[in-house]
């Protein structure tokens, strides 16, 4: 009698555990981690780009961006929808910027068909050559193709956006 009870208990435990093992694990609908940042790219008082960006969004893609402004060239890695900037310069003995450059950029509106939008603001200052300019370039371009334009001041600007491997 005692053996019968133990055997039935053991059999019911095995049946229960195999039934539980057969139930597929379903992912819980848990909210994803969000790390929000408000980004704004401006030229003077004019807003060129503004967005709330979730920096923790795993679906955001990275792109290579080549920027050419006259004789200067930069290659950067950027993430879709995130504004970024680079700068370099030299100062005189009083702390005034005499030679330098600043480049702000953002790649947005990337489509599956391969088009993208780039907003670029650059400042180049070279007092020895009499260069002191800040300009905005808006480009709707095809990924992988070179976008070239000449600004109102005569500056030659080119851009290339390239996909990065996943």
One Martini backbone bead per residue (centre of mass of N, CA, C, O) as a GRO file, in nm:
protein
  166
    1UNK     BB    1   0.059   0.063  -0.022
    2UNK     BB    2   0.296   0.247   0.010
    3UNK     BB    3   0.409   0.199  -0.279
    4UNK     BB    4   0.165   0.313  -0.431
    5UNK     BB    5   0.183   0.603  -0.330
    6UNK     BB    6   0.469   0.661  -0.431
    7UNK     BB    7   0.418   0.594  -0.728
    8UNK     BB    8   0.189   0.802  -0.775
    9UNK     BB    9   0.353   1.050  -0.692
   10UNK     BB   10   0.576   1.014  -0.903
   11UNK     BB   11   0.395   1.017  -1.155
   12UNK     BB   12   0.260   1.298  -1.107
   13UNK     BB   13   0.525   1.457  -1.110
   14UNK     BB   14   0.613   1.382  -1.399
   15UNK     BB   15   0.362   1.486  -1.545
   16UNK     BB   16   0.380   1.780  -1.448
   17UNK     BB   17   0.669   1.843  -1.549
   18UNK     BB   18   0.614   1.774  -1.852
   19UNK     BB   19   0.388   1.981  -1.887
   20UNK     BB   20   0.561   2.230  -1.817
   21UNK     BB   21   0.781   2.180  -2.037
   22UNK     BB   22   0.569   2.215  -2.284
   23UNK     BB   23   0.555   2.505  -2.211
   24UNK     BB   24   0.609   2.786  -2.352
   25UNK     BB   25   0.808   3.052  -2.351
   26UNK     BB   26   0.691   3.371  -2.282
   27UNK     BB   27   0.729   3.681  -2.333
   28UNK     BB   28   0.737   3.958  -2.164
   29UNK     BB   29   0.579   4.273  -2.141
   30UNK     BB   30   0.844   4.471  -2.123
   31UNK     BB   31   0.977   4.750  -2.079
   32UNK     BB   32   1.210   4.924  -2.215
   33UNK     BB   33   1.489   5.080  -2.215
   34UNK     BB   34   1.520   5.434  -2.139
   35UNK     BB   35   1.732   5.701  -2.290
   36UNK     BB   36   1.671   6.025  -2.277
   37UNK     BB   37   1.739   6.292  -2.525
   38UNK     BB   38   1.772   6.627  -2.585
   39UNK     BB   39   1.812   6.760  -2.913
   40UNK     BB   40   2.008   7.045  -3.049
   41UNK     BB   41   2.047   7.227  -3.359
   42UNK     BB   42   2.225   7.535  -3.414
   43UNK     BB   43   2.206   7.865  -3.588
   44UNK     BB   44   2.205   8.059  -3.372
   45UNK     BB   45   1.849   8.099  -3.355
   46UNK     BB   46   1.832   7.852  -3.545
   47UNK     BB   47   1.659   7.560  -3.591
   48UNK     BB   48   1.763   7.256  -3.742
   49UNK     BB   49   1.750   7.043  -3.490
   50UNK     BB   50   1.491   6.840  -3.314
   51UNK     BB   51   1.503   6.586  -3.044
   52UNK     BB   52   1.398   6.287  -2.903
   53UNK     BB   53   1.638   6.049  -2.780
   54UNK     BB   54   1.689   5.699  -2.771
   55UNK     BB   55   1.989   5.563  -2.668
   56UNK     BB   56   1.863   5.250  -2.603
   57UNK     BB   57   1.789   5.180  -2.890
   58UNK     BB   58   1.843   4.883  -3.073
   59UNK     BB   59   1.741   4.993  -3.373
   60UNK     BB   60   1.970   5.165  -3.411
   61UNK     BB   61   2.182   5.296  -3.654
   62UNK     BB   62   2.491   5.292  -3.819
   63UNK     BB   63   2.704   5.546  -3.975
   64UNK     BB   64   2.888   5.665  -4.226
   65UNK     BB   65   3.063   5.991  -4.247
   66UNK     BB   66   3.148   6.205  -4.508
   67UNK     BB   67   3.334   6.517  -4.497
   68UNK     BB   68   3.349   6.808  -4.716
   69UNK     BB   69   3.545   7.123  -4.687
   70UNK     BB   70   3.706   7.186  -4.923
   71UNK     BB   71   4.023   7.089  -4.778
   72UNK     BB   72   3.845   6.933  -4.582
   73UNK     BB   73   3.832   6.614  -4.386
   74UNK     BB   74   3.582   6.375  -4.264
   75UNK     BB   75   3.542   6.079  -4.046
   76UNK     BB   76   3.240   5.932  -3.923
   77UNK     BB   77   3.039   5.804  -3.659
   78UNK     BB   78   2.683   5.749  -3.671
   79UNK     BB   79   2.356   5.788  -3.535
   80UNK     BB   80   2.045   5.772  -3.590
   81UNK     BB   81   1.936   6.095  -3.469
   82UNK     BB   82   2.228   6.194  -3.374
   83UNK     BB   83   2.386   6.456  -3.262
   84UNK     BB   84   2.707   6.599  -3.360
   85UNK     BB   85   3.061   6.692  -3.284
   86UNK     BB   86   3.349   6.885  -3.401
   87UNK     BB   87   3.673   7.022  -3.283
   88UNK     BB   88   3.925   7.276  -3.372
   89UNK     BB   89   4.202   7.484  -3.236
   90UNK     BB   90   4.356   7.806  -3.219
   91UNK     BB   91   4.527   8.034  -3.000
   92UNK     BB   92   4.608   8.307  -2.870
   93UNK     BB   93   4.744   8.478  -2.595
   94UNK     BB   94   4.420   8.572  -2.528
   95UNK     BB   95   4.210   8.329  -2.636
   96UNK     BB   96   4.171   8.366  -2.934
   97UNK     BB   97   4.037   8.256  -3.220
   98UNK     BB   98   4.229   8.198  -3.524
   99UNK     BB   99   4.212   7.881  -3.568
  100UNK     BB  100   3.934   7.687  -3.703
  101UNK     BB  101   3.685   7.423  -3.632
  102UNK     BB  102   3.333   7.326  -3.689
  103UNK     BB  103   3.123   7.024  -3.671
  104UNK     BB  104   2.781   6.957  -3.741
  105UNK     BB  105   2.569   6.651  -3.720
  106UNK     BB  106   2.294   6.467  -3.897
  107UNK     BB  107   2.120   6.156  -3.934
  108UNK     BB  108   1.813   6.105  -4.118
  109UNK     BB  109   1.560   5.947  -4.271
  110UNK     BB  110   1.604   5.644  -4.307
  111UNK     BB  111   1.560   5.415  -4.566
  112UNK     BB  112   1.512   5.115  -4.728
  113UNK     BB  113   1.586   5.251  -5.016
  114UNK     BB  114   1.849   5.455  -4.939
  115UNK     BB  115   1.777   5.714  -4.788
  116UNK     BB  116   1.885   6.048  -4.668
  117UNK     BB  117   1.944   6.286  -4.405
  118UNK     BB  118   2.147   6.590  -4.385
  119UNK     BB  119   2.288   6.788  -4.126
  120UNK     BB  120   2.504   7.082  -4.166
  121UNK     BB  121   2.746   7.251  -3.961
  122UNK     BB  122   2.991   7.511  -4.027
  123UNK     BB  123   3.315   7.630  -3.903
  124UNK     BB  124   3.557   7.864  -4.039
  125UNK     BB  125   3.883   7.978  -3.909
  126UNK     BB  126   4.124   8.207  -4.088
  127UNK     BB  127   4.283   8.494  -4.040
  128UNK     BB  128   4.530   8.482  -4.238
  129UNK     BB  129   4.309   8.430  -4.492
  130UNK     BB  130   4.014   8.554  -4.425
  131UNK     BB  131   3.849   8.323  -4.270
  132UNK     BB  132   3.483   8.353  -4.180
  133UNK     BB  133   3.256   8.079  -4.152
  134UNK     BB  134   2.896   8.002  -4.149
  135UNK     BB  135   2.713   7.697  -4.238
  136UNK     BB  136   2.431   7.541  -4.401
  137UNK     BB  137   2.356   7.193  -4.484
  138UNK     BB  138   2.118   7.033  -4.693
  139UNK     BB  139   2.065   6.668  -4.739
  140UNK     BB  140   1.937   6.465  -4.998
  141UNK     BB  141   2.029   6.119  -5.012
  142UNK     BB  142   2.217   5.848  -5.124
  143UNK     BB  143   2.340   5.573  -5.020
  144UNK     BB  144   2.686   5.591  -5.139
  145UNK     BB  145   2.648   5.870  -5.250
  146UNK     BB  146   2.758   6.169  -5.374
  147UNK     BB  147   2.727   6.485  -5.228
  148UNK     BB  148   2.713   6.803  -5.405
  149UNK     BB  149   2.805   7.149  -5.318
  150UNK     BB  150   2.752   7.507  -5.341
  151UNK     BB  151   2.766   7.772  -5.167
  152UNK     BB  152   2.712   8.109  -5.135
  153UNK     BB  153   3.038   8.145  -5.070
  154UNK     BB  154   3.184   7.893  -5.245
  155UNK     BB  155   3.167   7.636  -5.098
  156UNK     BB  156   3.278   7.307  -5.098
  157UNK     BB  157   3.046   7.032  -5.055
  158UNK     BB  158   3.061   6.694  -4.916
  159UNK     BB  159   2.873   6.372  -4.904
  160UNK     BB  160   2.880   6.043  -4.730
  161UNK     BB  161   2.674   5.763  -4.683
  162UNK     BB  162   2.725   5.464  -4.482
  163UNK     BB  163   2.691   5.148  -4.411
  164UNK     BB  164   2.689   4.938  -4.135
  165UNK     BB  165   2.748   4.661  -3.996
  166UNK     BB  166   2.558   4.445  -3.778
   0.00000   0.00000   0.00000
